[in-house]
Amino acid sequence: MLQNAKRTYALAGFTVEKRPKGWFFRKTYADDDWRGPYSSPTSVSLMIARQLKREITKRDAPYAVE
């Protein structure tokens, strides 16, 4: 059964930059706009984690058992 199969996902990398107004991030190999400013490395890390969660959820959707 597919729902019990091992699934591995290679996730997109992100670039983080500290600027005078705060922390910004974007996908490393995409032409996305920079997102930010965030007040701390913790805040920007949390936003990246949310992006990665969305990516995993999207990729795993075909295997989800309801």
N, C-alpha and C positions, 0 to 999 in steps of 0.2 A: 504494500500500500504506500502511496506517495506521502501521506501525512506522517508516516513513521520513518521515512527515508532521511538520511543525513543530507542537509543542505548547507552549503557554504557560500557566503556572499563577499566579494571584494568590493569594498565601499570607496566612494570618492574621497580624495584627499582635500584638505582645506589649507589655505594660507591665512595666517593671522598677522595683523600689523598694528603696532602701537603708534598712534598719532597724537598730536597735542589735544584733540577733542575727546580721545578715548580709544577703545579697542575696536577694530574692524576685521571682518573676515569675508572670504569668498571661496568658491571652489577653485582649486589650484589650476586645473586644466580646462577651464571654461571661460567664456566671455561674460560671465555674470557681473553684475554691479557689486561693489563692496557693500556689505551690510554693517550697520553700526550707526552711531557709536554705542559701545557697551562700557560700563563703568569699571569693570575689572576682568582679569583673566578668567575668573570663575564664571562670570556672566556670559562671556563669549563662548566658553567651553560648553555651558549648558545649552546655548543656542545651536552650536554645532551638533551636540548630542541629539537634540530634537530633529535636526535635519537628517541625521543618520537613521533615527528611528523611523521617520517617514519613508526613507528609501528602503529599509528592510521590510516594512509593512507592505509597501507597493510590490516589491519583488516576490514576497512570500504569499501574496493574495491568492494566486491560482491553487495553492496547496492547502489553504485554510479550510478546516472542516467545521461546519456550523452545526 
